[in-house]
Amino acid sequence: MRDPSSESCRSRTPSAVLFDRDDTLITDVAYLNDPGGVQPVAGAEQALDLLRSSGIEVGVVTNQSGVARGFITPDQLEAVNARVEQLLGPFGTWQVCVHGPDDGCTCRKPAPGLVLSAARELGVEASRCVVIGDTRSDIEAAHAAGARGILVGARPPEVPGARGQVPVARDLTHAVRLALASTPGGSR
């Protein structure tokens, strides 16, 4: 999980920060199909405000296989994402993979499709993006696209493989501060 773009990003503030949705921006609820179940993680509003006030684009890159599995309708997914924006403010892009794990698409993380599409929609180079997520697939998608990755609030199995390879943040605010730092592992 070595970050391939770390050398080129050492002295550059990112142009965009892309977030995984579940267990990164909001508390994970399996196959969330009710907007009433959206609960932002602690510090999400403040972390996003810090980026927006710094003029940095924000976006979401999320796998939502519940659609392919029949647990969530496209309309329910749209309503949940609208509730996320209502609570956390607007995102410059929403890139959502609705395919199942065995569908063979190029968008489902760890493939780079969502990150590349988000960068393109925001008008920035993928190498100027930071992806913040809670799983190895988030980090692998970032690296496959040439972006930096930061692991946050990770489940215990995710952390040992990441330590020393990518920054591991204790919470979302810490992750955003790492993203804004002039060096990949530094802090501001």
N, C-alpha and C positions, 0 to 999 in steps of 0.2 A: 504494500500500500504506500510505497514511497511517492511523494508529491512531485511529479515530473516538472512542474512549472515553478517550483519554489525559487530557483535562481533568478528567473526573469521577473519575479514579482517582489523582490526584496525591497525595492524603494518606491513601489507604486501603490497608491490607494486603489482599491478595486473600483471599477466602473459600476458594477452591480453585485448584489448579494442575493443569492437564490436559496430559498429555504425548502426543505422537505416540509410537508404539512403535519402529519400525525406523529406525535411525540417529539416534535420540534417546535412548531408554532402552537399547536393545540394538543390537549390530552388525547391520547389514542383511545378510541372506542372502536371495537371491531366492527367493520363495515358500517360506519356511521351513516345513517340515512335520514336522521332527524336534525334539523337545524337547532332545535332546542338542546341538543346534546353537546354543542360546541362549547368548549371551555378552554380559553387561552392558557398556555403554560405561564407560570410566574415570570414576570418581567418582559413578556412578549411586547406589550405596547411600548414600553420604554426603549427596548432594544431597536424596534422598528423606527421609533421617533428619532433616535440617535442617527440612524442611517439616513432617513429622509431629510433631517435638518442639515446633514453633511452633503446633501445633493447627490446621494448615491441611490441608484435605481434598486428596487426590490421586486422580487418575483417568487413564484412558487413552482416547484418541480416535484410532482407527486405521483406515485403508483397507486391506482385505485382499482384493483382487480375485482372488487366487489361488483362492479358493473358487469364484467364478463361472466362472473359466477352467478349472476342473477339476484344478488343480495341488495343491490342498490340500483335504482333506475337513473338514467341520465338526468332527469328532472330533479330527483332527490340530491344527486351529487351537486348539481348547479345551485340548489337551495342551500346546501351545507357550505359550499364555497362562498356564496353571497353572505352568509352569516359570519363567516370568518372575516370577510372584508368589512362588514358592519361593525364588528368588534375591534378589529385591528387596523382598519384603514385600507386604502386602495393599494393594490399591487400592480406593477407595470405589466406583468404577464402572469398568466396561469397556464402552465404546461402540465397536462394530465394524461397519464397512460391508463387507459381503461381495459387493457388486455390482460389476459391471464398469464401466469408464469410460463406456460407451455405453448403460447401462441406464436412465438418466434418473431416478435416485432423488434424494431430497432429503437423503440422509445423507452421501453421498460428498463428502469435502473436495475442493474449496473451499466446498461448500454448508455452511450452518451447522447442519445436523441433528444431527450427533454432539455438537457443543459444547452445543447447546440441551438435548439429551437428558441429557447428563452433568450439566449444571447442575441440571436438574429432579430427576434421581435423587439428587443430593447435597443438594437442598433449598436451593440458593443461587441468587442472580440471576446470569445470564450476565455481566452487567456487572461482577461481582465476581470473575470468573475470569481467569486468565492461561493462555494456551495456549503451550506450548513445543514447537517442532518444527523440522525441518531443511529444509522446503520452503516455497515461496511459497503453496502450497495450504493449508498449516497456518495461515499468517498470515491468508490471505484468509478462511478458515473462522472464525477468531477474530473478525475484524473484522465479518464478516457477522452474527455472533451478538451483537455489542456487547461482546466481550471484548478484553482486551489480548493482543498476540502478541509473542513473543520468538523470534528465529531463532537456532538453535544449530548449530554444527558444519556449517554449510551448504556445500553443493556450490558450487563457484565461480560457476556461472551465477546462483545465487540471491542472492548477496551484493550485486552492484552495484545491483540494483533495490530492495534493502532499505535500504541505507545512507542515513541521514538520515530514513528513514520509520519504522522500527521498531528497537528495540534488537537488536544482533547480538552474541551471546555467543560467547566463544572456546571454551567447554566447558559441560557441564551444570551444574557447580557455579556458574560465573559466571552462567548463565541463571537459576538459582534465586535467587542473590543479587540480580539485577536485579528478579526478580519480587517479592522481599521489600522492595525499596527503596521509599522513600516517593514517589519520582518515577519515571516510566517509564524514563528513561535513567540514573538515578542508581545508586549502589552503596552498600552498607552496610559 
